[in-house]
Amino acid sequence: MPRVVVLSPAAAEDLARVKEWYSQPGAGERARAKVQHILAAIRGLRERPTSFARGRVPGTRSLLVEEHRIVYRVENDTGDNETAGDVEIVRIWIPGRNRPARF
């Protein structure tokens, strides 16, 4: 059965803000490419969820993409991409945005 990647409500809101920011008039091709890179990284977690660093909060992992920190949890985080479970994106922290020290 394929692994599932879901966004928490907060992460979905974060992603909407990222898309909005990079799609403003005059943002340009580089901005659109950043959004695509972030989306590709999120999709890539289906294949390699345990390949990235453990987060500051126990039970989380963290991936830095285009200066945005993607914080996520892996169900049954065995440390092995073959046996780990589904992924929940907890937050997507935007550069320069205040975030709690725990993330």
N, CA, C and O atoms as CSV, one atom per row, in Angstrom:
chain,resi,resn,atom,element,x,y,z
A,1,MET,N,N,0.840,-1.191,0.000
A,1,MET,CA,C,0.000,0.000,0.000
A,1,MET,C,C,0.885,1.254,0.000
A,1,MET,O,O,1.821,1.344,0.794
A,2,PRO,N,N,0.602,2.213,-0.873
A,2,PRO,CA,C,1.428,3.423,-0.946
A,2,PRO,C,C,1.314,4.271,0.318
A,2,PRO,O,O,0.271,4.306,0.971
A,3,ARG,N,N,2.382,4.936,0.637
A,3,ARG,CA,C,2.403,5.834,1.786
A,3,ARG,C,C,1.630,7.105,1.439
A,3,ARG,O,O,1.650,7.560,0.295
A,4,VAL,N,N,0.952,7.669,2.428
A,4,VAL,CA,C,0.147,8.874,2.259
A,4,VAL,C,C,0.853,10.050,2.930
A,4,VAL,O,O,1.437,9.898,4.003
A,5,VAL,N,N,0.797,11.220,2.296
A,5,VAL,CA,C,1.287,12.462,2.892
A,5,VAL,C,C,0.093,13.391,3.028
A,5,VAL,O,O,-0.569,13.708,2.040
A,6,VAL,N,N,-0.184,13.831,4.257
A,6,VAL,CA,C,-1.295,14.756,4.506
A,6,VAL,C,C,-0.761,16.022,5.174
A,6,VAL,O,O,0.285,16.008,5.824
A,7,LEU,N,N,-1.493,17.099,5.000
A,7,LEU,CA,C,-1.142,18.356,5.644
A,7,LEU,C,C,-2.085,18.605,6.805
A,7,LEU,O,O,-3.297,18.432,6.670
A,8,SER,N,N,-1.541,19.010,7.944
A,8,SER,CA,C,-2.385,19.439,9.057
A,8,SER,C,C,-3.091,20.726,8.610
A,8,SER,O,O,-2.668,21.355,7.641
A,9,PRO,N,N,-4.156,21.118,9.304
A,9,PRO,CA,C,-4.810,22.382,8.938
A,9,PRO,C,C,-3.835,23.572,8.956
A,9,PRO,O,O,-3.898,24.438,8.084
A,10,ALA,N,N,-2.946,23.611,9.941
A,10,ALA,CA,C,-1.984,24.713,10.012
A,10,ALA,C,C,-1.020,24.672,8.823
A,10,ALA,O,O,-0.695,25.715,8.255
A,11,ALA,N,N,-0.564,23.484,8.447
A,11,ALA,CA,C,0.355,23.356,7.310
A,11,ALA,C,C,-0.338,23.714,6.001
A,11,ALA,O,O,0.276,24.307,5.114
A,12,ALA,N,N,-1.605,23.358,5.878
A,12,ALA,CA,C,-2.358,23.713,4.676
A,12,ALA,C,C,-2.472,25.235,4.564
A,12,ALA,O,O,-2.360,25.794,3.473
A,13,GLU,N,N,-2.691,25.888,5.684
A,13,GLU,CA,C,-2.743,27.360,5.693
A,13,GLU,C,C,-1.377,27.941,5.353
A,13,GLU,O,O,-1.283,28.903,4.590
A,14,ASP,N,N,-0.321,27.364,5.913
A,14,ASP,CA,C,1.034,27.819,5.601
A,14,ASP,C,C,1.315,27.705,4.108
A,14,ASP,O,O,1.855,28.627,3.497
A,15,LEU,N,N,0.946,26.570,3.529
A,15,LEU,CA,C,1.192,26.344,2.105
A,15,LEU,C,C,0.397,27.340,1.254
A,15,LEU,O,O,0.902,27.837,0.248
A,16,ALA,N,N,-0.817,27.625,1.649
A,16,ALA,CA,C,-1.617,28.619,0.926
A,16,ALA,C,C,-0.938,29.986,0.956
A,16,ALA,O,O,-0.941,30.705,-0.044
A,17,ARG,N,N,-0.356,30.344,2.098
A,17,ARG,CA,C,0.364,31.628,2.215
A,17,ARG,C,C,1.601,31.643,1.326
A,17,ARG,O,O,1.895,32.645,0.674
A,18,VAL,N,N,2.315,30.538,1.304
A,18,VAL,CA,C,3.503,30.438,0.441
A,18,VAL,C,C,3.099,30.640,-1.012
A,18,VAL,O,O,3.720,31.426,-1.728
A,19,LYS,N,N,2.065,29.936,-1.447
A,19,LYS,CA,C,1.596,30.054,-2.831
A,19,LYS,C,C,1.141,31.478,-3.136
A,19,LYS,O,O,1.437,32.016,-4.204
A,20,GLU,N,N,0.429,32.078,-2.206
A,20,GLU,CA,C,-0.053,33.448,-2.404
A,20,GLU,C,C,1.123,34.421,-2.545
A,20,GLU,O,O,1.139,35.269,-3.437
A,21,TRP,N,N,2.091,34.286,-1.661
A,21,TRP,CA,C,3.249,35.182,-1.678
A,21,TRP,C,C,4.001,35.089,-3.006
A,21,TRP,O,O,4.339,36.110,-3.604
A,22,TYR,N,N,4.257,33.876,-3.458
A,22,TYR,CA,C,5.052,33.684,-4.665
A,22,TYR,C,C,4.257,33.833,-5.962
A,22,TYR,O,O,4.823,33.722,-7.050
A,23,SER,N,N,2.959,34.082,-5.855
A,23,SER,CA,C,2.179,34.282,-7.073
A,23,SER,C,C,1.699,35.725,-7.223
A,23,SER,O,O,0.874,36.013,-8.089
A,24,GLN,N,N,2.202,36.623,-6.396
A,24,GLN,CA,C,1.808,38.026,-6.533
A,24,GLN,C,C,2.287,38.574,-7.872
A,24,GLN,O,O,3.252,38.070,-8.447
A,25,PRO,N,N,1.616,39.597,-8.361
A,25,PRO,CA,C,2.050,40.195,-9.624
A,25,PRO,C,C,3.524,40.614,-9.550
A,25,PRO,O,O,3.951,41.254,-8.589
A,26,GLY,N,N,4.276,40.251,-10.563
A,26,GLY,CA,C,5.692,40.606,-10.628
A,26,GLY,C,C,6.617,39.632,-9.932
A,26,GLY,O,O,7.832,39.833,-9.925
A,27,ALA,N,N,6.066,38.572,-9.342
A,27,ALA,CA,C,6.908,37.624,-8.598
A,27,ALA,C,C,7.904,36.919,-9.516
A,27,ALA,O,O,9.042,36.669,-9.120
A,28,GLY,N,N,7.495,36.607,-10.709
A,28,GLY,CA,C,8.417,36.051,-11.686
A,28,GLY,C,C,8.546,34.539,-11.673
A,28,GLY,O,O,7.975,33.843,-10.834
A,29,GLU,N,N,9.312,34.066,-12.629
A,29,GLU,CA,C,9.496,32.624,-12.832
A,29,GLU,C,C,10.219,31.967,-11.660
A,29,GLU,O,O,9.880,30.846,-11.281
A,30,ARG,N,N,11.197,32.637,-11.087
A,30,ARG,CA,C,11.940,32.065,-9.950
A,30,ARG,C,C,11.006,31.798,-8.778
A,30,ARG,O,O,11.146,30.788,-8.089
A,31,ALA,N,N,10.053,32.698,-8.549
A,31,ALA,CA,C,9.092,32.503,-7.462
A,31,ALA,C,C,8.220,31.284,-7.728
A,31,ALA,O,O,7.972,30.488,-6.822
A,32,ARG,N,N,7.756,31.134,-8.958
A,32,ARG,CA,C,6.938,29.962,-9.297
A,32,ARG,C,C,7.753,28.679,-9.154
A,32,ARG,O,O,7.225,27.649,-8.735
A,33,ALA,N,N,9.026,28.739,-9.498
A,33,ALA,CA,C,9.896,27.569,-9.372
A,33,ALA,C,C,10.075,27.180,-7.898
A,33,ALA,O,O,10.149,25.996,-7.572
A,34,LYS,N,N,10.142,28.176,-7.014
A,34,LYS,CA,C,10.256,27.881,-5.579
A,34,LYS,C,C,9.048,27.085,-5.090
A,34,LYS,O,O,9.196,26.100,-4.366
A,35,VAL,N,N,7.860,27.518,-5.489
A,35,VAL,CA,C,6.644,26.817,-5.077
A,35,VAL,C,C,6.684,25.383,-5.594
A,35,VAL,O,O,6.364,24.452,-4.855
A,36,GLN,N,N,7.068,25.199,-6.835
A,36,GLN,CA,C,7.131,23.854,-7.401
A,36,GLN,C,C,8.155,22.985,-6.673
A,36,GLN,O,O,7.928,21.791,-6.476
A,37,HIS,N,N,9.274,23.576,-6.275
A,37,HIS,CA,C,10.306,22.841,-5.541
A,37,HIS,C,C,9.784,22.404,-4.172
A,37,HIS,O,O,10.043,21.282,-3.738
A,38,ILE,N,N,9.050,23.286,-3.494
A,38,ILE,CA,C,8.470,22.955,-2.190
A,38,ILE,C,C,7.446,21.825,-2.337
A,38,ILE,O,O,7.446,20.877,-1.552
A,39,LEU,N,N,6.580,21.930,-3.338
A,39,LEU,CA,C,5.577,20.886,-3.566
A,39,LEU,C,C,6.231,19.550,-3.908
A,39,LEU,O,O,5.781,18.502,-3.446
A,40,ALA,N,N,7.280,19.584,-4.707
A,40,ALA,CA,C,7.988,18.347,-5.069
A,40,ALA,C,C,8.629,17.711,-3.832
A,40,ALA,O,O,8.620,16.489,-3.682
A,41,ALA,N,N,9.180,18.540,-2.952
A,41,ALA,CA,C,9.786,18.012,-1.725
A,41,ALA,C,C,8.737,17.341,-0.845
A,41,ALA,O,O,8.990,16.290,-0.256
A,42,ILE,N,N,7.566,17.951,-0.759
A,42,ILE,CA,C,6.475,17.363,0.037
A,42,ILE,C,C,6.064,16.026,-0.569
A,42,ILE,O,O,5.915,15.038,0.149
A,43,ARG,N,N,5.882,15.991,-1.879
A,43,ARG,CA,C,5.518,14.727,-2.542
A,43,ARG,C,C,6.615,13.683,-2.353
A,43,ARG,O,O,6.323,12.496,-2.210
A,44,GLY,N,N,7.859,14.112,-2.350
A,44,GLY,CA,C,8.990,13.199,-2.201
A,44,GLY,C,C,9.029,12.492,-0.862
A,44,GLY,O,O,9.670,11.450,-0.724
A,45,LEU,N,N,8.347,13.051,0.124
A,45,LEU,CA,C,8.320,12.410,1.438
A,45,LEU,C,C,7.597,11.069,1.403
A,45,LEU,O,O,7.762,10.258,2.314
A,46,ARG,N,N,6.802,10.823,0.370
A,46,ARG,CA,C,6.156,9.502,0.236
A,46,ARG,C,C,7.210,8.413,0.058
A,46,ARG,O,O,7.030,7.287,0.523
A,47,GLU,N,N,8.286,8.744,-0.601
A,47,GLU,CA,C,9.334,7.755,-0.906
A,47,GLU,C,C,10.446,7.712,0.145
A,47,GLU,O,O,11.031,6.656,0.386
A,48,ARG,N,N,10.734,8.842,0.761
A,48,ARG,CA,C,11.876,8.901,1.673
A,48,ARG,C,C,11.595,9.736,2.932
A,48,ARG,O,O,12.256,10.748,3.165
A,49,PRO,N,N,10.636,9.320,3.721
A,49,PRO,CA,C,10.245,10.127,4.882
A,49,PRO,C,C,11.278,10.177,6.000
A,49,PRO,O,O,11.291,11.132,6.776
A,50,THR,N,N,12.127,9.191,6.100
A,50,THR,CA,C,13.078,9.174,7.220
A,50,THR,C,C,14.465,9.656,6.820
A,50,THR,O,O,15.413,9.523,7.594
A,51,SER,N,N,14.594,10.210,5.630
A,51,SER,CA,C,15.906,10.641,5.136
A,51,SER,C,C,16.364,11.981,5.685
A,51,SER,O,O,17.507,12.379,5.459
A,52,PHE,N,N,15.504,12.679,6.395
A,52,PHE,CA,C,15.835,14.024,6.841
A,52,PHE,C,C,15.970,14.084,8.355
A,52,PHE,O,O,15.556,13.170,9.069
A,53,ALA,N,N,16.553,15.169,8.827
A,53,ALA,CA,C,16.923,15.308,10.238
A,53,ALA,C,C,15.721,15.236,11.173
A,53,ALA,O,O,14.618,15.663,10.833
A,54,ARG,N,N,15.962,14.695,12.334
A,54,ARG,CA,C,14.943,14.713,13.384
A,54,ARG,C,C,14.764,16.159,13.825
A,54,ARG,O,O,15.725,16.926,13.888
A,55,GLY,N,N,13.520,16.518,14.128
A,55,GLY,CA,C,13.197,17.890,14.522
A,55,GLY,C,C,13.523,18.169,15.974
A,55,GLY,O,O,13.931,17.284,16.726
A,56,ARG,N,N,13.336,19.403,16.342
A,56,ARG,CA,C,13.571,19.807,17.732
A,56,ARG,C,C,12.547,19.195,18.678
A,56,ARG,O,O,12.850,18.909,19.836
A,57,VAL,N,N,11.344,19.000,18.178
A,57,VAL,CA,C,10.282,18.383,18.981
A,57,VAL,C,C,10.362,16.878,18.767
A,57,VAL,O,O,10.376,16.419,17.625
A,58,PRO,N,N,10.414,16.104,19.845
A,58,PRO,CA,C,10.456,14.654,19.674
A,58,PRO,C,C,9.305,14.163,18.783
A,58,PRO,O,O,8.165,14.610,18.905
A,59,GLY,N,N,9.641,13.242,17.899
A,59,GLY,CA,C,8.642,12.674,17.011
A,59,GLY,C,C,8.458,13.424,15.704
A,59,GLY,O,O,7.633,13.041,14.874
A,60,THR,N,N,9.231,14.504,15.517
A,60,THR,CA,C,9.135,15.239,14.258
A,60,THR,C,C,10.445,15.127,13.484
A,60,THR,O,O,11.488,14.755,14.022
A,61,ARG,N,N,10.350,15.459,12.221
A,61,ARG,CA,C,11.513,15.587,11.341
A,61,ARG,C,C,11.411,16.927,10.647
A,61,ARG,O,O,10.356,17.561,10.655
A,62,SER,N,N,12.514,17.359,10.044
A,62,SER,CA,C,12.562,18.686,9.459
A,62,SER,C,C,13.313,18.650,8.142
A,62,SER,O,O,14.351,18.001,8.018
A,63,LEU,N,N,12.776,19.352,7.168
A,63,LEU,CA,C,13.349,19.419,5.829
A,63,LEU,C,C,13.391,20.877,5.415
A,63,LEU,O,O,12.374,21.567,5.488
A,64,LEU,N,N,14.549,21.361,4.981
A,64,LEU,CA,C,14.700,22.744,4.544
A,64,LEU,C,C,14.669,22.778,3.023
A,64,LEU,O,O,15.489,22.138,2.365
A,65,VAL,N,N,13.709,23.536,2.461
A,65,VAL,CA,C,13.548,23.649,1.017
A,65,VAL,C,C,13.315,25.114,0.672
A,65,VAL,O,O,12.371,25.731,1.167
A,66,GLU,N,N,14.169,25.664,-0.170
A,66,GLU,CA,C,14.008,27.066,-0.584
A,66,GLU,C,C,13.847,27.982,0.628
A,66,GLU,O,O,13.034,28.907,0.613
A,67,GLU,N,N,14.624,27.719,1.671
A,67,GLU,CA,C,14.627,28.473,2.920
A,67,GLU,C,C,13.338,28.322,3.734
A,67,GLU,O,O,13.165,29.020,4.733
A,68,HIS,N,N,12.447,27.441,3.337
A,68,HIS,CA,C,11.230,27.139,4.081
A,68,HIS,C,C,11.465,25.834,4.842
A,68,HIS,O,O,11.924,24.847,4.267
A,69,ARG,N,N,11.150,25.837,6.120
A,69,ARG,CA,C,11.331,24.631,6.922
A,69,ARG,C,C,10.021,23.860,6.976
A,69,ARG,O,O,9.004,24.364,7.452
A,70,ILE,N,N,10.065,22.635,6.481
A,70,ILE,CA,C,8.903,21.747,6.501
A,70,ILE,C,C,9.074,20.824,7.703
A,70,ILE,O,O,10.005,20.020,7.752
A,71,VAL,N,N,8.170,20.946,8.666
A,71,VAL,CA,C,8.206,20.117,9.872
A,71,VAL,C,C,7.120,19.054,9.710
A,71,VAL,O,O,5.971,19.365,9.398
A,72,TYR,N,N,7.501,17.799,9.927
A,72,TYR,CA,C,6.547,16.713,9.708
A,72,TYR,C,C,6.759,15.571,10.688
A,72,TYR,O,O,7.800,15.454,11.335
A,73,ARG,N,N,5.734,14.736,10.772
A,73,ARG,CA,C,5.780,13.521,11.599
A,73,ARG,C,C,5.636,12.309,10.683
A,73,ARG,O,O,4.942,12.356,9.668
A,74,VAL,N,N,6.298,11.239,11.062
A,74,VAL,CA,C,6.177,9.983,10.335
A,74,VAL,C,C,5.537,8.968,11.270
A,74,VAL,O,O,6.048,8.699,12.357
A,75,GLU,N,N,4.423,8.415,10.839
A,75,GLU,CA,C,3.778,7.364,11.622
A,75,GLU,C,C,4.704,6.154,11.639
A,75,GLU,O,O,5.241,5.755,10.605
A,76,ASN,N,N,4.882,5.584,12.803
A,76,ASN,CA,C,5.770,4.427,12.934
A,76,ASN,C,C,7.148,4.742,12.356
A,76,ASN,O,O,7.628,4.050,11.458
A,77,ASP,N,N,7.784,5.803,12.885
A,77,ASP,CA,C,9.090,6.255,12.393
A,77,ASP,C,C,10.169,5.267,12.816
A,77,ASP,O,O,10.759,5.385,13.889
A,78,THR,N,N,10.409,4.301,11.957
A,78,THR,CA,C,11.391,3.256,12.230
A,78,THR,C,C,12.805,3.697,11.905
A,78,THR,O,O,13.765,3.007,12.249
A,79,GLY,N,N,12.945,4.847,11.241
A,79,GLY,CA,C,14.257,5.281,10.781
A,79,GLY,C,C,14.634,4.639,9.463
A,79,GLY,O,O,15.737,4.852,8.959
A,80,ASP,N,N,13.736,3.861,8.903
A,80,ASP,CA,C,13.971,3.142,7.650
A,80,ASP,C,C,12.872,3.523,6.656
A,80,ASP,O,O,11.686,3.346,6.934
A,81,ASN,N,N,13.275,4.046,5.498
A,81,ASN,CA,C,12.298,4.463,4.494
A,81,ASN,C,C,11.390,3.330,4.028
A,81,ASN,O,O,10.260,3.577,3.609
A,82,GLU,N,N,11.860,2.126,4.094
A,82,GLU,CA,C,11.060,0.982,3.622
A,82,GLU,C,C,9.934,0.610,4.578
A,82,GLU,O,O,8.880,0.150,4.139
A,83,THR,N,N,10.142,0.801,5.875
A,83,THR,CA,C,9.160,0.330,6.852
A,83,THR,C,C,8.394,1.444,7.560
A,83,THR,O,O,7.438,1.167,8.285
A,84,ALA,N,N,8.798,2.696,7.363
A,84,ALA,CA,C,8.109,3.815,8.019
A,84,ALA,C,C,6.711,3.987,7.445
A,84,ALA,O,O,6.417,3.543,6.335
A,85,GLY,N,N,5.854,4.641,8.225
A,85,GLY,CA,C,4.458,4.800,7.819
A,85,GLY,C,C,4.154,6.117,7.127
A,85,GLY,O,O,5.033,6.759,6.551
A,86,ASP,N,N,2.887,6.502,7.197
A,86,ASP,CA,C,2.402,7.712,6.547
A,86,ASP,C,C,3.029,8.965,7.155
A,86,ASP,O,O,3.608,8.925,8.241
A,87,VAL,N,N,2.902,10.071,6.436
A,87,VAL,CA,C,3.531,11.338,6.816
A,87,VAL,C,C,2.455,12.395,7.037
A,87,VAL,O,O,1.508,12.503,6.259
A,88,GLU,N,N,2.613,13.177,8.110
A,88,GLU,CA,C,1.771,14.347,8.337
A,88,GLU,C,C,2.668,15.578,8.376
A,88,GLU,O,O,3.561,15.675,9.218
A,89,ILE,N,N,2.430,16.513,7.469
A,89,ILE,CA,C,3.141,17.786,7.490
A,89,ILE,C,C,2.501,18.610,8.605
A,89,ILE,O,O,1.295,18.855,8.591
A,90,VAL,N,N,3.312,19.033,9.564
A,90,VAL,CA,C,2.809,19.768,10.719
A,90,VAL,C,C,2.771,21.265,10.432
A,90,VAL,O,O,1.751,21.915,10.662
A,91,ARG,N,N,3.877,21.816,9.931
A,91,ARG,CA,C,3.973,23.240,9.612
A,91,ARG,C,C,4.941,23.426,8.452
A,91,ARG,O,O,5.793,22.578,8.187
A,92,ILE,N,N,4.793,24.542,7.776
A,92,ILE,CA,C,5.750,24.978,6.756
A,92,ILE,C,C,6.122,26.399,7.151
A,92,ILE,O,O,5.350,27.338,6.956
A,93,TRP,N,N,7.313,26.538,7.708
A,93,TRP,CA,C,7.736,27.835,8.225
A,93,TRP,C,C,8.353,28.663,7.106
A,93,TRP,O,O,9.241,28.207,6.386
A,94,ILE,N,N,7.868,29.868,6.982
A,94,ILE,CA,C,8.288,30.806,5.948
A,94,ILE,C,C,9.521,31.565,6.444
A,94,ILE,O,O,9.577,31.922,7.621
A,95,PRO,N,N,10.520,31.823,5.573
A,95,PRO,CA,C,11.708,32.565,6.007
A,95,PRO,C,C,11.336,33.914,6.624
A,95,PRO,O,O,10.481,34.634,6.108
A,96,GLY,N,N,11.985,34.236,7.724
A,96,GLY,CA,C,11.766,35.502,8.381
A,96,GLY,C,C,10.533,35.550,9.270
A,96,GLY,O,O,10.306,36.539,9.967
A,97,ARG,N,N,9.745,34.498,9.249
A,97,ARG,CA,C,8.543,34.456,10.080
A,97,ARG,C,C,8.915,33.898,11.445
A,97,ARG,O,O,9.641,32.909,11.544
A,98,ASN,N,N,8.420,34.529,12.486
A,98,ASN,CA,C,8.687,34.035,13.833
A,98,ASN,C,C,8.079,32.651,13.979
A,98,ASN,O,O,6.960,32.400,13.533
A,99,ARG,N,N,8.818,31.771,14.600
A,99,ARG,CA,C,8.290,30.444,14.874
A,99,ARG,C,C,8.691,30.063,16.285
A,99,ARG,O,O,9.722,30.516,16.783
A,100,PRO,N,N,7.892,29.238,16.931
A,100,PRO,CA,C,8.237,28.833,18.293
A,100,PRO,C,C,9.599,28.154,18.329
A,100,PRO,O,O,9.974,27.449,17.392
A,101,ALA,N,N,10.326,28.366,19.397
A,101,ALA,CA,C,11.667,27.786,19.551
A,101,ALA,C,C,11.634,26.263,19.443
A,101,ALA,O,O,12.623,25.648,19.045
A,102,ARG,N,N,10.506,25.656,19.792
A,102,ARG,CA,C,10.455,24.200,19.783
A,102,ARG,C,C,10.522,23.618,18.382
A,102,ARG,O,O,10.877,22.448,18.238
A,103,PHE,N,N,10.195,24.387,17.330
A,103,PHE,CA,C,10.287,23.900,15.974
A,103,PHE,C,C,11.583,24.365,15.367
A,103,PHE,O,O,11.866,24.060,14.208
